[in-house]
């Protein structure tokens, strides 16, 4: 993920300190890996160094000083440029799932590879059910629905690939083993 740009985007709504940015990140990207406070502050330090954010002051509310940051004009330009730049599709298959299936075919017999694929299909199907429950819950926010839809689409693609591979496992195993 592009943490610096996410923080710039969150600052586009107004000045915030690191704690507020972390909370906003974790709320707005509910299915993303939560940010660590150290990551937030290290990233803000680099953004300030590069002139993309500026310190607007410090406040203290029953705790340590909290430094507030604002998006600079240069930061806004960088953010706008990032938003209009199309993300290229990944050039390589970089997935633990893909690697594990290939290794299972290399290192295990056909039945073991099939067992792994069946177990993985089951795990993906269970996760699809969980995400469907999240997005259809009465308390679901728009952020929850968008994140769940994204995850569901990726899980669905994985499931299609797993099922196709399961149909081909004997042929693939013979080819890989020869």
C-alpha positions as CSV (number, residue, x, y, z in Angstrom):
1,X,0.0,0.0,0.0
2,X,1.1,3.6,-0.5
3,X,0.9,4.8,3.0
4,X,2.3,8.3,2.3
5,X,-0.4,8.9,-0.3
6,X,-3.1,7.6,2.0
7,X,-2.0,9.9,4.7
8,X,-1.9,12.8,2.2
9,X,-5.5,11.9,1.2
10,X,-6.6,11.8,4.8
11,X,-5.1,15.3,5.4
12,X,-7.0,16.6,2.4
13,X,-10.0,16.7,4.7
14,X,-8.2,19.0,7.1
15,X,-5.5,19.2,9.7
16,X,-4.9,16.1,11.9
17,X,-2.4,14.7,14.3
18,X,-0.9,11.2,14.0
19,X,-3.3,9.5,16.3
20,X,-6.3,10.9,14.3
21,X,-4.6,9.8,11.0
22,X,-4.1,6.3,12.3
23,X,-7.7,6.1,13.5
24,X,-9.0,7.5,10.2
25,X,-6.8,5.1,8.2
26,X,-8.1,2.1,10.2
27,X,-11.7,3.2,9.9
28,X,-11.6,4.1,6.2
29,X,-9.6,1.1,5.1
30,X,-11.2,-1.5,7.4
31,X,-9.9,-4.6,5.7
32,X,-6.3,-3.2,5.2
33,X,-3.6,-4.0,7.6
34,X,-3.8,-1.5,10.5
35,X,-1.1,1.1,10.6
36,X,1.3,1.1,13.5
37,X,1.8,4.4,15.3
38,X,5.5,4.3,14.5
39,X,4.8,3.9,10.8
40,X,2.4,6.9,10.9
41,X,4.9,9.2,12.6
42,X,7.9,8.0,10.5
43,X,5.9,8.6,7.3
44,X,4.7,12.1,8.5
45,X,8.4,12.9,9.3
46,X,9.4,12.0,5.7
47,X,6.4,13.9,4.3
48,X,7.3,17.0,6.3
49,X,11.0,16.7,5.3
50,X,9.9,16.6,1.6
51,X,7.6,19.6,2.0
52,X,4.3,17.6,1.4
53,X,2.9,18.3,4.8
54,X,3.6,21.1,7.4
55,X,3.4,21.1,11.1
56,X,0.5,23.4,12.2
57,X,0.9,23.2,15.9
58,X,0.8,21.1,19.0
59,X,-2.0,20.3,21.3
60,X,-2.3,18.3,24.5
61,X,-5.4,16.6,25.6
62,X,-4.9,14.6,28.8
63,X,-1.8,12.9,27.4
64,X,1.4,13.6,25.4
65,X,1.7,16.5,23.0
66,X,0.1,15.8,19.7
67,X,1.6,17.5,16.6
68,X,-1.0,18.5,14.0
69,X,-0.2,18.3,10.3
70,X,-1.6,20.0,7.2
71,X,-1.4,19.2,3.6
72,X,0.8,21.7,1.7
73,X,0.1,22.9,-1.8
74,X,3.0,20.7,-3.0
75,X,1.5,17.8,-1.1
76,X,-1.8,18.4,-2.8
77,X,-0.1,18.4,-6.2
78,X,1.6,15.1,-5.4
79,X,-1.6,13.6,-4.2
80,X,-3.5,14.7,-7.3
81,X,-0.8,13.3,-9.5
82,X,-0.9,10.0,-7.7
83,X,-4.7,9.8,-8.0
84,X,-4.6,10.2,-11.8
85,X,-1.8,7.8,-12.4
86,X,-3.1,4.4,-13.4
87,X,-1.8,1.5,-11.4
88,X,-0.3,-1.0,-13.8
89,X,-1.5,-4.6,-13.4
90,X,1.1,-6.6,-11.4
91,X,3.7,-8.0,-13.8
92,X,4.4,-11.1,-11.7
93,X,2.3,-13.6,-9.8
94,X,3.5,-12.9,-6.3
95,X,1.2,-14.9,-4.1
96,X,1.9,-17.3,-1.3
97,X,-1.2,-19.3,-2.5
98,X,0.3,-19.7,-6.0
99,X,3.7,-20.6,-4.7
100,X,2.3,-23.1,-2.2
101,X,0.3,-24.9,-5.0
102,X,3.3,-25.1,-7.2
103,X,5.5,-26.4,-4.4
104,X,2.8,-28.9,-3.4
105,X,2.9,-30.3,-7.0
106,X,6.7,-30.4,-6.9
107,X,7.1,-31.9,-3.5
108,X,4.0,-34.0,-2.9
109,X,2.0,-36.6,-4.6
110,X,-1.2,-35.9,-6.5
111,X,-3.5,-36.8,-3.6
112,X,-1.6,-34.5,-1.2
113,X,-1.8,-31.7,-3.7
114,X,-5.5,-32.3,-4.2
115,X,-6.1,-32.3,-0.4
116,X,-4.3,-29.0,-0.1
117,X,-6.4,-27.5,-2.9
118,X,-9.6,-28.8,-1.4
119,X,-8.7,-27.4,2.0
120,X,-7.8,-24.0,0.4
121,X,-11.1,-23.9,-1.4
122,X,-12.9,-24.6,1.9
123,X,-10.9,-21.8,3.6
124,X,-11.7,-19.3,0.8
125,X,-15.4,-20.3,0.9
126,X,-15.5,-19.7,4.7
127,X,-13.9,-16.3,4.3
128,X,-16.4,-15.4,1.5
129,X,-19.2,-16.2,4.0
130,X,-17.6,-14.0,6.7
131,X,-17.2,-11.1,4.3
132,X,-20.8,-11.4,3.0
133,X,-22.0,-11.3,6.6
134,X,-19.8,-8.2,7.2
135,X,-21.2,-6.3,4.2
136,X,-24.8,-7.3,4.9
137,X,-24.8,-6.5,8.6
138,X,-27.2,-3.7,9.7
139,X,-24.2,-1.9,11.2
140,X,-22.1,-2.1,8.0
141,X,-20.7,1.2,6.9
142,X,-20.0,2.2,3.3
143,X,-16.3,1.6,4.1
144,X,-17.1,-1.9,5.3
145,X,-19.1,-2.7,2.1
146,X,-16.5,-1.3,-0.3
147,X,-13.7,-3.2,1.4
148,X,-15.7,-6.4,1.6
149,X,-16.6,-6.1,-2.1
150,X,-12.9,-5.7,-3.0
151,X,-11.9,-8.7,-0.9
152,X,-14.8,-10.9,-2.2
153,X,-13.8,-10.2,-5.8
154,X,-10.3,-11.3,-5.1
155,X,-11.4,-14.4,-3.2
156,X,-13.7,-15.2,-6.0
157,X,-10.9,-15.0,-8.5
158,X,-8.7,-17.2,-6.3
159,X,-11.6,-19.7,-6.0
160,X,-12.0,-19.9,-9.8
161,X,-8.3,-20.5,-10.2
162,X,-8.2,-23.1,-7.3
163,X,-11.1,-25.1,-8.9
164,X,-9.6,-25.0,-12.4
165,X,-6.2,-26.1,-10.9
166,X,-8.0,-28.9,-9.0
167,X,-9.4,-30.2,-12.3
168,X,-5.9,-30.1,-13.9
169,X,-3.8,-31.3,-10.9
170,X,-3.0,-34.8,-12.3
171,X,-1.9,-33.4,-15.7
172,X,0.1,-30.6,-14.1
173,X,1.7,-32.9,-11.6
174,X,2.9,-35.3,-14.4
175,X,4.3,-32.3,-16.3
176,X,6.0,-30.8,-13.2
177,X,7.5,-34.1,-12.1
178,X,8.9,-35.0,-15.6
